[in-house]
Structures are given as structure tokens and as C-alpha cells.
Amino acid sequence: MEKLASWWVIEVLDSVASFWAPVLITVLLSFFFVAIFEKIIFPNFYEFFKRWFGLKDAAKEMKSVLEDSYEDLWQESEFCVAFLALHDEMQRLLAVATSDVNGKPCKGRNKNSFRRI
């Protein structure tokens, strides 16, 4: 079994050594394409899906529901729990809407447009 494993490793190393230029180009192109996807394509997909799912409209609707007058319902404990849960979800929605693809708060106009809601 050890002879088979060492023979396989030697064959791979011999192939890599004889074709070093294509292997190097393949590795460099792989790193390049991964960097392009992580820096350009994935963030644009993330912003597209935030617009497509209508996070801004959902946040506006949640804000209007939270700002309604509920004077006669504040004595009910179930209402208070549901109201606080909705407020928590609103904060979570705003955190997702104002974050970038890595989950970090984004800088720029997108964050400000959601904070004005």
C-alpha cells in the first residue's frame, strides 16, 4: 500500500514539474477569477436580491405598523410581546438591508436611504 501511495505522489509531482507553465497559469487564473467573483459579482448579486425582495418597501410597511396608535391595546401582554417581536424584526431587517455581502455595515447611499425610513 505504501508503494502505491508513494508512486502516485511521484507521478503527480513529475507531471507538475514537466508542465509547470500551464499549472502556474491555471493557479493564477483561478485566484484571479475567485477575486473577481468575491469583489464584483457577489456584491452586485446581493444588492440585486435586496432590491428584488423589496426590503425597502417591507421596512416602510413595518415602520408604519409600528407607528400606529395602539392606546387601548397596551394593557394586553400578548400585544406587547408581539409588538416587541415586530420591533426586533424591524431592527434585524434594517441591519440586513444596510449591510454588505460580508455582513459588515456598508458605507454610502444605500445605508442612508434605509436609515431615512
Secondary structure, 3 states (H helix, E strand, C coil): CHHHHHHHHHHHHHHHHHCHHHHHHHHHHHHHHHHHHHHHHHHHHHHHHHHHCCHHHHHHHHHHHHHCCCHHHCCCHHHHHHHHHHHHHHHHHHHHHCECCCCCECCCHHHHHHHCC
